[in-house]
Amino acid sequence: MKKELILKGTINLLILTELYKNSMHGYAIEKLICSKINIDMPHGAIYMLLHNLERRGFIKGKISSNGRHVKEYEITDSGIKFLKDHEKPLEKVSTVINYLIEEIKNIN
């Protein structure tokens, strides 16, 4: 499996988690996500992810009312359910990932 696929799913969940805390515009989401995963995302990648999440009904975007023509995103009830549905699978995967990291560190 390519690292891009693993990261894409993880980033989608991270976006939903952060939007649960606060609504944000795309650039702020991109900066926050990049700082959390410590990777620079390809230009425009965050907007593709946001568009996909919006198309799936997990987030909704609206034009900000602060005078700037900026789309601000917030999580929907479907997005919250989607996020909650991933708690148990993430716990299981976390155990496996931690094991793998330790084993890989021991490879000469």
C-alpha atoms as one frame of an Amber mdcrd trajectory, in Angstrom:
protein
   0.000   0.000   0.000   1.308   3.414  -0.862   1.956   5.920   1.879  -0.257
   8.412   0.023  -3.324   6.214   0.531  -2.617   5.732   4.217  -2.046   9.460
   4.662  -5.155  10.439   2.675  -7.473   8.505   4.983  -5.673   9.781   8.039
  -5.739  13.361   6.800  -9.476  13.147   6.103 -10.056  12.075   9.705  -7.702
  14.793  10.944  -9.596  17.431   8.937 -12.895  16.261  10.426 -11.429  16.261
  13.945 -10.144  19.815  13.580 -13.396  21.041  12.026 -15.267  19.520  14.958
 -13.324  21.928  17.177 -13.630  25.029  14.961 -14.875  25.983  11.520 -11.995
  27.120   9.295 -11.135  28.160   5.767  -9.040  25.955   3.507  -5.720  27.728
   3.966  -5.976  27.543   7.777  -6.869  23.846   7.551  -3.895  23.227   5.258
  -1.454  24.973   7.606  -2.827  23.151  10.645  -2.720  19.742   8.972   0.819
  20.296   7.660   2.012  21.281  11.127   0.359  18.221  12.714   1.758  15.670
  10.240   5.012  17.550   9.648   4.743  17.206   5.853   4.209  19.809   3.159
   1.208  18.806   1.099   1.230  19.252  -2.679  -0.297  22.557  -3.797  -4.079
  22.258  -3.925  -4.218  18.810  -2.315  -6.128  20.022   0.739  -8.808  21.532
  -1.493  -9.292  18.212  -3.280  -9.742  16.518   0.097 -12.142  19.237   1.267
 -14.152  18.968  -1.963 -14.397  15.191  -1.530 -15.477  15.493   2.114 -18.055
  18.113   1.122 -19.353  15.958  -1.750 -19.773  13.065   0.695 -21.746  15.316
   3.064 -19.223  15.185   5.911 -18.484  18.911   5.822 -20.199  21.968   4.398
 -18.646  25.138   3.133 -20.104  28.596   3.224 -18.773  31.942   2.144 -17.415
  33.784   5.167 -19.443  36.768   6.325 -16.436  38.783   7.445 -16.248  40.749
   4.191 -13.696  38.486   2.531 -14.767  36.089  -0.182 -13.416  33.013   1.621
 -15.111  29.638   1.980 -15.258  28.482   5.572 -15.854  24.799   6.343 -17.657
  23.139   9.214 -18.365  19.507  10.061 -21.876  18.108   9.552 -23.760  15.578
  11.660 -22.809  12.945   9.055 -19.163  13.948   9.440 -19.356  13.579  13.211
 -20.920  10.126  12.830 -18.246   9.143  10.286 -15.554  10.285  12.703 -17.074
   8.429  15.668 -17.420   5.266  13.557 -13.627   5.259  13.166 -12.778   5.230
  16.872 -12.601   1.442  17.345 -10.883   0.688  14.013  -8.289   3.389  14.788
  -7.628   1.884  18.198  -6.971  -1.507  16.584  -4.782  -0.049  13.848  -2.875
   2.016  16.406  -1.817  -1.141  18.215  -0.604  -2.729  14.978   1.193   0.427
  13.832   2.999   0.807  17.157   4.096  -2.826  16.938   5.303  -2.387  13.364
   7.271   0.749  14.187   9.104  -1.020  16.998   9.845  -4.062  14.831  11.056
  -1.966  11.894  13.386  -0.036  14.220  15.047  -3.354  15.078  15.824  -4.241
  11.467  19.530  -3.869  10.665
